Amino acid sequence: KASAGNLYGYNVVAGASAGYVPVFNATSAPADGAVTPARCIPLAANAGVEIDLRGQPTYFSSGITIVFSTTGCFTKTASATAFIAADAK
């Protein structure tokens, strides 16, 4: 989401690579390297996760960007091996 708003939930399904799902208060994904996400969860290879925030949505003042990284929550290495969907407004 390229503007401020609420995140109501998201789901991520990983492919053959395990990784991390950082969420950023940003209008686009930051460059690979050191990052500071607002939220982050680990995800095993060939696994999925559903995060439901509908009861208490999370507000992001700049924008909402969710990525899949293979190197960790605080060091982003983008990977296209995951499917990401989100509900935001």
C-alpha positions in Angstrom: 0.0 0.0 0.0 1.6 3.2 -1.1 -0.1 5.4 1.5 -1.0 5.4 5.2 -3.6 2.9 6.3 -4.5 -0.1 8.3 -3.3 -3.7 7.9 -6.1 -6.1 8.6 -4.3 -9.3 7.9 -2.0 -11.2 5.5 -1.0 -14.6 4.5 2.2 -16.0 3.1 3.1 -19.3 1.6 6.7 -20.2 1.2 8.2 -22.3 -1.6 11.3 -24.5 -1.2 13.2 -21.9 0.8 12.6 -21.1 4.5 12.7 -17.4 5.4 11.2 -14.5 7.2 8.3 -12.2 6.5 9.1 -8.6 7.5 6.4 -5.9 7.3 7.5 -2.3 6.8 6.0 1.1 7.4 7.0 2.1 3.9 5.6 2.7 0.4 8.0 0.2 -1.3 10.4 -2.5 -0.3 13.7 -1.3 1.1 16.9 -2.3 -0.6 18.6 -5.6 0.5 20.8 -5.2 3.5 20.1 -3.9 7.0 16.5 -3.1 7.7 14.1 -2.2 10.6 10.7 -3.9 10.1 7.6 -3.1 12.1 6.8 -6.8 12.4 8.5 -10.0 11.3 7.8 -13.7 11.5 9.8 -16.8 10.6 8.4 -19.2 8.0 9.6 -22.8 7.2 10.1 -24.0 3.7 6.9 -25.3 2.0 4.8 -23.8 4.9 2.2 -21.1 5.2 1.0 -18.6 7.8 -2.2 -16.5 8.2 -2.0 -13.4 10.3 -5.4 -12.1 11.3 -5.4 -8.5 12.6 -9.1 -7.7 11.9 -9.9 -7.5 15.6 -7.2 -4.8 16.1 -5.8 -3.6 12.8 -2.3 -2.2 12.8 -1.9 1.4 11.5 1.0 2.3 9.3 1.7 6.0 8.8 3.6 5.9 5.6 2.5 2.7 3.7 2.5 -1.0 4.0 5.0 -3.3 2.4 5.4 -7.0 3.1 8.4 -9.0 1.7 9.9 -12.5 2.0 13.6 -12.5 3.0 15.9 -15.5 3.2 18.4 -14.0 5.6 16.4 -12.7 8.6 14.3 -10.0 10.0 17.0 -7.4 10.2 19.0 -8.2 7.1 16.8 -8.3 4.0 17.7 -10.5 1.1 14.7 -10.5 -1.2 13.4 -13.8 -2.5 10.6 -14.5 -5.0 10.0 -17.9 -3.6 6.8 -17.0 -1.6 3.3 -16.0 -2.3 2.0 -13.0 -0.3 -1.5 -11.6 0.0 -2.8 -8.9 2.3 -5.9 -7.0 3.4 -5.3 -3.3 3.9 -7.3 -0.1 3.7 
